[in-house]
């Protein structure tokens, strides 16, 4: 009798584990990456349409530049050093702020 109860309990837990493991918060964290102008490469950012919109909003024309693919391995902060006054600290702060809002779903 005890053996049957133990087996039934194991079956219940085994079938419920995937449901318990993926809560809405866990699912949201898995689908919304955390981006940063100092850590995330431009190539990764450009692959995400939402991140690209944010970049276009704060740094107009950057993603349309024909040479942008050459900077795919760089972060926006690193690119700033090469772009002179075309990418300001204020622009990067605004991009990071929108990236945080994107990640949190706001």
C-alpha positions as CSV (number, residue, x, y, z in Angstrom):
1,X,0.0,0.0,0.0
2,X,2.8,2.5,1.0
3,X,4.6,1.6,-2.2
4,X,1.5,2.5,-4.3
5,X,1.2,5.8,-2.5
6,X,4.8,6.6,-3.1
7,X,4.6,5.8,-6.8
8,X,1.4,8.0,-7.1
9,X,3.2,10.9,-5.4
10,X,6.2,10.6,-7.6
11,X,4.0,10.6,-10.7
12,X,2.1,13.7,-9.5
13,X,5.3,15.5,-8.8
14,X,6.9,14.5,-12.1
15,X,4.0,15.8,-14.1
16,X,3.7,19.0,-12.1
17,X,7.4,19.9,-12.1
18,X,7.5,21.5,-15.5
19,X,4.5,23.7,-14.5
20,X,6.0,24.6,-11.2
21,X,9.4,25.4,-12.7
22,X,8.1,28.0,-15.2
23,X,6.3,30.7,-13.4
24,X,5.3,33.9,-15.3
25,X,8.3,35.7,-13.8
26,X,10.6,32.9,-14.9
27,X,9.1,32.9,-18.4
28,X,9.4,36.7,-18.7
29,X,13.0,36.6,-17.6
30,X,13.8,34.0,-20.2
31,X,12.2,36.0,-23.1
32,X,13.4,39.5,-22.3
33,X,17.2,39.8,-22.4
34,X,19.1,42.3,-20.4
35,X,20.9,44.8,-22.7
36,X,23.5,47.4,-21.9
37,X,25.4,50.0,-23.9
38,X,28.6,48.9,-22.1
39,X,28.2,45.1,-22.2
40,X,26.1,44.1,-25.2
41,X,27.6,44.0,-28.7
42,X,25.9,46.0,-31.5
43,X,25.5,42.8,-33.4
44,X,23.3,41.3,-30.7
45,X,21.3,44.5,-30.3
46,X,20.6,44.7,-34.0
47,X,19.2,41.2,-34.0
48,X,16.4,42.3,-31.7
49,X,13.9,44.6,-33.4
50,X,12.9,46.2,-30.1
51,X,16.5,47.0,-29.2
52,X,17.0,48.4,-32.7
53,X,14.0,50.7,-32.3
54,X,15.5,52.0,-29.1
55,X,18.8,52.7,-30.8
56,X,17.1,54.4,-33.7
57,X,15.1,56.6,-31.3
58,X,18.1,57.9,-29.4
59,X,20.9,57.7,-32.0
60,X,19.2,58.4,-35.3
61,X,20.8,57.1,-38.5
62,X,23.3,54.7,-36.7
63,X,21.6,51.5,-37.7
64,X,21.1,52.7,-41.3
65,X,24.8,53.3,-41.7
66,X,26.2,51.0,-44.4
67,X,29.3,50.3,-42.4
68,X,27.5,49.4,-39.2
69,X,28.1,45.6,-39.7
70,X,31.8,46.3,-39.3
71,X,31.1,47.4,-35.7
72,X,28.9,44.3,-34.9
73,X,31.5,43.1,-32.3
74,X,31.6,46.4,-30.5
75,X,29.4,47.8,-27.7
76,X,27.8,51.2,-28.2
77,X,30.1,52.6,-25.6
78,X,33.2,51.4,-27.5
79,X,31.7,52.8,-30.7
80,X,31.2,56.2,-29.0
81,X,35.0,56.6,-28.8
82,X,35.2,56.3,-32.6
83,X,32.1,58.4,-33.3
84,X,33.2,61.6,-31.8
85,X,30.3,63.8,-30.8
86,X,27.7,61.8,-32.8
87,X,27.1,59.5,-29.8
88,X,26.9,61.4,-26.5
89,X,26.9,60.1,-22.9
90,X,23.3,61.4,-22.7
91,X,22.3,59.3,-25.7
92,X,23.8,56.2,-24.1
93,X,22.0,56.9,-20.8
94,X,18.7,57.2,-22.6
95,X,19.3,54.0,-24.5
96,X,20.2,52.2,-21.3
97,X,17.1,53.6,-19.6
98,X,14.9,52.2,-22.4
99,X,16.7,48.9,-22.4
100,X,15.9,48.6,-18.7
101,X,12.2,49.4,-19.4
102,X,12.2,46.8,-22.2
103,X,13.6,44.2,-19.9
104,X,11.1,44.9,-17.1
105,X,8.2,45.0,-19.6
106,X,7.3,48.7,-19.0
